């Protein structure tokens, strides 16, 4: 196969995968395949985690990749100068825009486009990838991280949260649930290896890279208990805190990666 044919084949595969992703998440939004109480608890925890890193000041100008229906971005709006959310799902973006209008928020924008098409000249103070990196094909991940580095201002923050390849509950879930396990995951997603992501962030030029484990039970439970009462999900918070602050943390279900662009690095 010629190089041109391989490139065309790769583009076709990528387009097919994007369409599968869009169809998966359209059904996800239509059926609300998550427990709303658990989802809110999860997002509140992420906001506290993110703000705790900065300690003072605002998030500045924020780019959020894979924003979905925009709930997290709306929660960030009070702490940011402006938030721009990107997603490939037109349905998710429509929901996000409607919620922003209902909340009378004027510093939040939602755009339906892949990150690969981003051509804006203005850099961002913060780039957030909440449950996004594990949807990026493995050969393309370093390139995306490199672009995030480029789009950040010197001193800017990169923040991501993704499933952990070494998560004990994920391994158990595959055994217990069998093929039904895949019903909770889109076609392209996979778990990430925390040390490997740290290496990729450093390779892009980031420094002060930190890996923190943040979840054991809450995220799995909010999908498994999607149609159940929300009160049991409050019990997940102390369990997750204790696990992720113990020697067992490396076997968590989800982890956060944070990194900063050096202040003496070139701007966009």
N, C-alpha and C positions, 0 to 999 in steps of 0.2 A: 504494500500500500504506500502511495507517495505521501510526502509530507503534507501536501495540500489536501489530499483525501483524508489523511488522519486528522487534520485540523477541522475539516468540515464534519467528519464523523463525531469528533469531540464536541463541536458546537451543537450538533443535533442531539447528542446524548444529554448535554447540559440543558437544552431547551425542554426536552422530555422530562427531565428530573424536576425542573422548575414548575412545569405544568402539574406534575404529580403532587408537588409540595402545595401549590395553590389549591388544588382539589381537596387535598387532605385537610388543610386549615379552613377552607370554606365549610366543610362538614363539621369541623371542630367548633367554629363560631356558631353555626346554625343549631347544633345540638347542645351547646355549652357543655363540652366534655370535661368539665372540671368543677370542683366544688367552689362556689364563689367566696365562701368564708375562708377556706384554705388558701385560695388564690390571693385574697386580700392580705392575709397573714404573711404569705410568702413575699409579696411586693413590699409590705411595710418593713419586713426584715431586710430586704435589699436596700431600701431607702436609708435605713439606719446604718447599714454597713457602708454605703457609699458616702454618706455625710460624715461618718466617723473617721474616714480616711482623710478628708479635707480639714476636719476639725473646726475651721473658721472660714468665713467668706462664702461665696456662692460657687456654683458649678460653672458659671460663666455661660459661654455659648456651647450647647450640648448637641452632639450627633448621636442618635440612638439607632443602631442597626437591627433590623428584624423586630420592629416595634409592634407588629400585630395589630390589635385593636386599641392600642394607645393607652391602656390603663396606667402603666408604669410611668410613661412620659407625662401624663397629666398630674401624677403625684409629684413628679420632679419640678414642675413648673414654678412653685413658690420659691425654689432654691436656685433658680437659673435665670440668666438674662434672657435666653431664648433656647427652646428645645426644638430640634428638627428630627422627626422620626421617619425612617425609611422602611418600606416593606414591599414585597412583590405581590402581596394579596390585595387586589382592589377592594374586595369586600371588607377586609380588616381595616384598610385606610378609610373607607367610607364610614365605618363604625366609629373610628377614632376621631374623624372630623366632626361627626355629629355630637359625640360626647364633649369635645372641646367647645363647641358652640353652646351646648346646654350649660356648661360650667362657666361661660363667659370668659374663657381664657384667651388672651390675645398674644401671648408670647410662645405659643406652641404651633408648629407647622407639621403637617403630615404629607409625605410624598410617596407615590406608588412608583418605585423603580428599584432595580437591582443596584447594589453598591458599585458594581463594575461600571455602571453608567454615570457615576457621580463625577461631575466636571466643575464643581464650584471652586472658586479661587480663594474664598475666605477660609482660614483655618479655624479649628475649634479648640476650646479650652478643655473639653471632656469628650471622650468617645466611649460609648457604652455598648457592649454586646451581651445583652441579657438572654441567655439560652440561645445564642445565635451561632457561635463558632463551630459547634458540633454538627451543624447543618452544612458547613462548607466542605466540599470534597477535599480529602487530605492533600492531594498535590497542589491545591490552590490556597491552602491555609497560610503558608508563609507569605505569599504575595499579598493576601488581604491584610495581614498584620503589618507588612511593610507600608501599605497604603494608609493604614490607620496612623502609623508613625508620621508619614508625610503630611497628613491632614491635621495634625495636632500642632498647636502653638508650642514654642519652647517652654518647658515647665508643665505642659499639659498632661492630663491624667487619662490613662486607658483603664477601663474596668470591664471585666467579663465574668460571667457565671455559667458553668456548664456541668454536665454529668461526669462523674468520675469513673474512669475505666476500671478502677480497682474496687468499686463500691460493692460491699458484701450483699446488700439487699437486692441489687441488680442481678448479681449472679444467682441468688436464691430465687428471684422472680422468674428467671428463665427456666429454671428446673421445675418449679411448681406450676407455672402457668403454661409452659410449652409454647405452642404457636400463638396462643391468645395474648402472649406478652407483646407481640408485634402490633396488636390493635391499638396500643397506646403510643405508638411511635410512627413518625412519618418515614417514607421510604429511604431517605438519604441520611438520616441521622445516625450518630455513633457516639460512644463515650470517648472522652479525651484523657490522655495521660498527663497529669499535672507537671511532672518534671520536664516532659517534652515541650509542653506549652511554654514553660518558663524559658527553656532554651531558645525557642522560636522568638519570644519577645526580646531576649537579649541580642539575638542575631539581627533583629530589626534596628537595634540601636537604643532600645529602652534601658533605663537603669532603675534602681530601687524596685526591682521586681519582687513581688511577694505572692505566695500561694497560701490561701487560708481555706480551710474546710468549713462549710456553712450548713450543710443539710444531711440528715440521715433519713427521717421518716416523713417530713411534711410534704415534700414535693411528690413522692410516690403516692402518699395517702390522698392528696387532693384530687388525683385522677381516679384512684381506686374507689373513693367514696364520693364520686361526682354527684350522685343523686341522693346522698344520705344527709342527715342533719350535720351541721357544721361544728357543733360543740366538741366532738372528739378530737378535732384537729388542733384545738388549743393545747391539748396534751402533748402534741408533737414538739412544741417549742422548747420546753425544758429538756426533753429527751435529746433533741438535736444539739442543744447547747452543751449538755454534759458530755455527749459522745465526741463532739468536735473540739472539745477542750481536754480531751483525754489522750492517752497513747494510742487509742483505737482510731484516731481522727483520719488517718490515711486511707481507711476503708469506708469513708463517708460516701453518701450518694451523690453529693454535689460539692463543687469547690469554686472559689473566687480567685481570679488572678488580677492583680493591680500592678501598674507600671507607670513610670513617669518619663516623659521626653526630657532629656537633659536641657537645662536652661541655656547652655551655650550652643545648642544645636541650631541648624539653619531653619528659618521659618519657611513656610510654603511659598 
